[in-house]
Amino acid sequence: MSNRHFSDILQNQFHSAVSNPELNLIRHLKKVHGSESQLVSTTICTEALFPLEEYLKSIGTHPDPVSDESYYTFDFAKDKNEQAVFPRISAGILEFMYENTPFRVYIASWTCGYNDYCFYGLVFTASTDDVGRELASEVYKYGSALKEEIWVYEGGEWAKSSVLFHAIKRSAWEDVILDEQLKEDLRRDTQTFFESKEVYGALGITWKRGLLLMGPPGNGKTETIKALLNKFGYAALYVKSFSTPFQGPEHGIRLIFNHARKHAPCVLILEDLDSMVTPKVRSYLLNELDGLAQNSGILTIATTNHPERIDDAILNRPSRFDVKYEFGLPSLDLRKRFALRWVDKVQSSNTAASSGEGLMFGDGEGDRIAGEVAKRTEGWSFAFLKELFVSYLLRLAHDRSLRKSKIDTANVNPHLEDVLMDQIERLSAQILKLQASAGKDSVEEDDHDEDSSSSSDSHN
């Protein structure tokens, strides 16, 4: 083995006029260690894809850094609910045993253009490179496995989110308030897709499907998706946008579908599709949905608040989204069911309250009060109904604080039902303003479209 330090190799490499870090690092490591050693190397764009140290610790192996050859940065994160600073190796050497074989791993990171890269060179002495390949494979598998997480695409890269995973786990299918036939159709179409691989194969068609949930915002599309994912437990990939920092949304679309194909069978969630599909990316999305690449095992579920804004080639071609579900404003019955659930929450919160005062309706009054709320909230979405009860509870908490402190209690209303109905009146005024504003924006958009069309016609 050569006595030349790894840091010397790094310095020469990153000061060269034209740099090919991966190739030169491999060449130098081979020169340093000679033919008696094996080298298995890999270069990735994000460390999360190859979590070597995390994997080793998961199997009870703790790598030792070569202190005079290792350089660290420090990340701020949480560990067991406590915030702390943790070291992360930016460049250096780790040593450890794996399968009774001593390993020396060289790590380097750099930025080229708009991309970040991280190099791992696994060096060990053996007759073949099998044990190194095995270790690299296990680390990659560990990195791609979800551990109470869900894949989320945002800002040009995939990351794992435990927050969204736990939000899904809190969503119960039984708690979703929708028309029963709609719920049954959604359940059936989702579950039967993953049970029908052989049926698709027998018919000679690709095992894929697209569902589109349509309707004004706040009427249960997102909650329905979370509850479906929780009920059936399919691998899920959630897309927040197609954008990438520097390479454009078309590159993002390619990354999204490549990732979905690697993790199939899975559910690919495209939320607010109308806001993501611009004329620039339309053809790229169409190619990924039903182009040459096989999307076998991918169930795509998209949502839109404005289906009229989506290109007809996406909206009405069966090969893209073959089933569409309408999520309209809730009916009187659905509003009453939703309100009754929240009235029950208000009642049960009395048990959790320390003093128990100020939160209870009268015995047996829940159904009547829910019915009254439903009658007064025609045209409301589920989101506004939820806002009603959340603001109501906040109002009660405020009033209780005033009574407790005996400050300005003259304006505190002791009648709980009166407080709830007063909140309905206040929110109704806000909803009317929002609807008027939305109508004005819609008219302006239509005028703009007509102007654009007229301009286009005049040029033709």
Secondary structure, DSSP 8 states (H G I E B T S, - for coil): -----HHHHHHHHHTSSS--HHHHHHHHHHHHH-TTSEEEEEEESSGGGS-HHHHHHHTT---EE-GGG-EEEEEEEEETTEEEEEEEEEEEEEEEEETTEEEEEEEEEEEETTEEEEEEEEEE--SSSHHHHHHHHHHHHHHHS-SS-EEEEETTEEEEEHHHHHHHHT--GGG--S-HHHHHHHHHHHHHHHT-HHHHHHTT--SEEEEEEESSTTSSHHHHHHHHHHHH---EEEES-S--TTT-HHHHHHHHHHHHHHT-SEEEEE-SHHHH--TTTHHHHHHHHHSSS--TTEEEEEEES-GGGS-HHHHS-TTT--EEEE-----HHHHHHHHHHHHHHHHHHHHHSSS--S----TT-HHHHHHHHHHHTTT--HHHHHHHHHHHHHHHHHHHHHHHHTSSGGG----HHHHHHHHHHHHHHHHHHHHHHHHHHHHHHHHHHHHHHHHHHHH-
